[in-house]
Amino acid sequence: MADLKTTIKSALDGDDADSMEVTIKVRQRSVQLTPQGCSEDFGVVDLEYHGGKPRLIVYADAKLDEPTHIIDLSGALTGKRKED
């Protein structure tokens, strides 16, 4: 599948906001997001399905080979929401 490059604007500014290019790579086992200026050899944020649960893998420090954060997203699934 082809990589997608898109530009996002700062969420904190108005119409004249700074912007950043992001590369989105859809892989067999994950979706990788790589912001402009980061190594395109691997995703800075990977969304994957692991052990029956969706999770985010975050590489917030370029000096480390291992992720700095692994966030389990199973609690965010719609079925986990409480009824009003």
C-alpha positions, -999 to +999 in steps of 0.1 A: +000+000+000+013+035-008+024+059+019+002+090+024+017+124+031-005+151+046-001+184+063-017+192+097-020+226+113-014+235+149-044+229+170-037+260+191-036+286+164-061+302+140-060+302+102-024+314+102-013+283+122+021+266+117+018+233+099+037+201+098+039+173+072+031+138+085+037+105+066+011+078+072+022+042+064-003+014+064+015-019+071+002-054+075+004-052+113+002-015+121-005+020+109+026+042+114+026+080+118+059+099+113+060+137+116+083+158+094+118+159+108+117+124+123+133+093+108+111+077+082+127+043+089+101+036+116+069+052+129+070+076+158+035+065+167+023+030+157-013+019+160-015-019+162-038-047+173-019-069+198-033-097+219-069-089+210-065-052+220-058-020+201-028-001+214-005+028+205+032+024+206+050+058+210+087+064+204+091+099+220+129+097+223+149+092+191+179+081+211+161+050+223+154+018+203+125+008+226+092+027+229+088+052+256+050+045+259+027+017+252-010+027+256-037+001+258-068+015+239-092-013+248-109+009+274-117+035+246-138+010+226-174+020+222-186-011+240-168+001+271-189+033+273-214+037+301-250+044+292-264+078+304 
